[in-house]
Amino acid sequence: MEIVSIAVPPFPIFIEGNLTKYEKSTWHPNRNDLEYFDIIFVKEGQLFLTEEGREFTINQNEMLVLQPLKHHYPFKPTAEYTEFYWLHFYTSSYYTEGKEPTKLTSSIPIPSLHYHNHSYTIHLQKKGPLVDYEEIYQKIDQLLLATTNENKDLSFWDIQLSFFSLINLLESQGIAKDTSYMMAEKVVQFLRENYHLPITNDTLTKYFNIHENTISKYMKKFYKVTALEYLNSYRLEQARILLLKTDNPIQTIAEKCGYTYGQYFSNVFKKNYGISPLNYRKKHLGTTEGRFL
């Protein structure tokens, strides 16, 4: 199964959509350089589409996600009466397509001061069946109905909220995320919420009741690093933010980010960023707070 992964924030924005009806022997439009994602939901009949040379037959109660700026066109006309929804949405964020979910990092830096606002990755199946197709169609109908609201200011927010609700439902079908990905996400959430505490592989093994090698395998599969490598990188990033946004002494920042000794933190920071915490702060803010050079 192929998965389309999209980094959030920024959030994708719904642009337009409709329910289209084709009689037998109708050709789908030939589209090139479309700047939007195009999601097709076949409600009845079949569609036969090609994207960049790859042919897809979308059957009743199946979906297909077409990427922006890729050429898509029909490889044959409809064989029967066909109804399908199409939705266009835009994002300026990173996205990719692969055989497995890919964890992407938002281009927007997000501090840990409010841990619930973490970077997130949307995962949608490239093509596949709609498990809860009746509920999905209901949400699409609600979304399209909101586009007819004469009060454009109110309708914009109604439209986007309906769209987010639909995307959430598509994700929650349990198709796009396997158990290994969900476990990797849980490990990352744990690390982000507890990075200020002492954490070892043994800590993770006991908390999740999974062998450390399994945790490492899942993390490398989706995040390309081990759990502790992720933790160290996250600690340093939070320390960097605190250096710029607070006037806390270096030792205090070190402790807040899980480092017992300020000198050790200073050495690790310098190794990673090529500059000591004190000089980093002085360079960006012109302050002289801190102790360790």
N, C-alpha and C positions, 0 to 999 in steps of 0.2 A: 504493500500500500504506500502510495506517495502522499506526502504531507506538505502543505504550504504553511510556512512559518513567517509571522509578521511581528516585528518588535513594537512594543507599546511602552511609554508614549513616544511620539504623538499618536493620538487616537485616529483610527480611520474614520473618514467622513462619508456618509451615504450621499450619493449624487442624484441618481434617478433609477427608476425601475418600472416594470409593467408586467401584465399578464398578456402573452401573445398567443394567438390561435392560428395554426396553419392547416389548410386543407391538404389532402394527399398530393404528392408531387410538388411541394413547395420547397424552394431553396432558401436556406438561411443566408443572411447578408455576409458578404466578404468584408472583413474588417482588418485594418492595418494601422499601427501606430496609435491605438486607443490608449489613453493615459490612465485608464481606470482598470481596477480588477473587475471582472465580469463573472458573476456566479449564475449558473444556469440550473434551474430546478424543473425537471420534466414532470408535469402533473398527469399527463396522459399521452400515450403514443411513444415516439422515439425521435431523437435528433442524432445526426451523424456529422460530427465536427472534427476538423483538423486544426491542431495548434503547432505551428513550426514543424510541419511534416509528420506529426504524430496523430493518428486517427483515434477518435473516441466515439463509441456508441453509447449515448445516454438513454437508458431505459426509463420506463415509468417509475416514479418515486426514487429517482437517483439525482445526484447533483454533480456538477463539474465546475471547477474554479479555473478561469482563464486569466493568465497574468497580463499586466500592463505591457504595452509596446511590443507584444508578440502577435504575429500574424495568425488569425484564425478565420476559417472558412469551411463551408460544407464539402464533404467528399461525395455526398449523394443527397438527393431530395428526400423529403419525408415519404415513408411508405404507407402512412395512414394518417388519419386526423390526429393532430398533435397540439397539446396545450403546454406551455411552459412559462415559468416566471424567469425574468432576468433582472439582476440587480447590479448596478455599477457603484463602486465605492473607491475613494481615493485615499492614498497615504503617501506621505513624504518620508516615511521611515524605511528602515532596512527590511528586506524580505528575501526569502529563499525557498527553494523547493527541493525535496529529497525523499529518500525512502524511509527516513525516520524523522521524528520531530527534532528540530534544531533550536537550541536555546540561543536567542539573540539578545544583545545588549543595546539598550536604547542609546541614541546619540545625545539624549538630554541627560546631563548629570543629575542624579537624584540623591540627596543626602539622607542620612539615616535618622534625622531628628523626628521624623514621623514614619516609622517602619512600615506602616500599612500602604505607603505610596511607592512600593517597589516597582522596578522595571518588570515588565511582563511580556510574554510571547504568546500571541494567538496562534493556535494550530488548527488548521482546517484540512480535512481530507481533500486531496486533489479531485478524486472521483470516487463515488461509492453510493451505497444505498442510504436512504433517509430512514433511520430507525423510528423516529417519532414524526413521520411525515404529516400527519393530520395537524399536530400542534405547530409544526414548522409552517405549513401553509396558512394556518390561522394567523400566525405572527406576521407573515409576509403581507397578508390582506390588511392587517392593522397598520402596517408600515405604509402601504400604498394609499390607504384611506387618509392617513395623516398628511400626505402630499397634496390632498385636495382642499385642505383647510384654507379659507380665505384670509385668515389672520396670519400673514407670513411670518411675523415675529414669533408667535406662539408655535406655529407649525414646525419651524426649524427645530426647536427643542423636542417636540413630540416625535418628529421624524428620527432624530439621532438617538433618542432613548429607545424607540422601537427597534431601530437597527442594532444597537448594542445588545438588546434583549435577544434578538434573533441570533447574533453571532455567539452569544453565550450558550444558547440552546444547541447550536451546531457543534460547539466544542464539547458540551456535556454529554453528547451521545455515547461517549466512551470509545469512539472509533479512533480518534486522532491521537490519544495518549495511551501508551501501554503502561504496565505496572512499573517497569524500570524507570521510565521517565517521571512518573508520579513520585517514586521514591527519591529520585535525584532532586526534584523540586522541594520535597519535604526536608531533605538534608540542607539544602541552600536556605530555606526559610529558618531552620533551626540555627544555622550559622549566623545569619543576619540578626536574629533576635538575641543571640547570646554571645556575640563576638567579643564583648567586654569581659567575658569570663574565661577561665582556663579551659581549653578544649583540646583533647587528644583523640587519636583514633579509637582508643579504648572508651572514651566518653561517648562517641558516636555509636560504637558497637553495643554498648549497654543500653543506650537510649532507644535505638531502633531495633535492637535484638536481631541484628544482621551482621555477618562477618565483615571485617574491615576490607577484605579483598573485594567483596561484592559491592560495598559502597564505593570503593575506588573505581571499580569497573563501570558502574552506572554514571559516576561523575565524569569520568574520562570520555564516556560515550556521548554525553550530551553537553558537557561544559568544557571538555578538552583539558581539564586539570583534575588533580585529586582534591578531596575535601579540604585538606589542610592547606594546599596551595591556594584554593579559593578563599579560605579563611584569611590567610596572610595578605592576599591582595585586597580583600575587602577591608581589613583593619587599616591598612595603609591609606586606602582611599578615604575612609572616614576620618583618619588623623589629618590628612591633607585638608579636608573640608573644615575641621575644627581649627586648624591653624589659621585659616583665612576668615572664619566667621566668629571666632571668640578671641578673647585676650588671655585665655588660660595659659598657665606656665606649661612648658614642654613636658615636665614630669606628670602633671595632671592629665594632659592629653594622652600621654602614653598609657596611663592607668585606665582611662576611659575606653581605650581601644584594645585592652587586653594584654598590655605589656607591663610587667612588674617593674622592670628597670628602665629608667629613662635613657641611660647611655646605650643600652642594647637597642631600644627603639630608634634612637638617633642613628645608630650604625645601619640598621635595616632600612630605614627611610633613605639614608644617603646612598646605599647600595642600589635601591630601586629607582630613585629619582635623580641621582647624581648630584645631590645637594643636601645639606643638613636641614633638619626642621627649622632651626633658628634662622638660617640664611634664606630658606624658602619663604618664611614669613616676612623677613626684612625685604626680600626682593619684590614681593607682591604688595606688601602693606607699609613697608618702611618702619616697622616696629622693631624694638630691641628686646621684647619679652623673651624669656626662656633662659636656659642655663647651658645646655649641651651644644657644643660646636661640632 
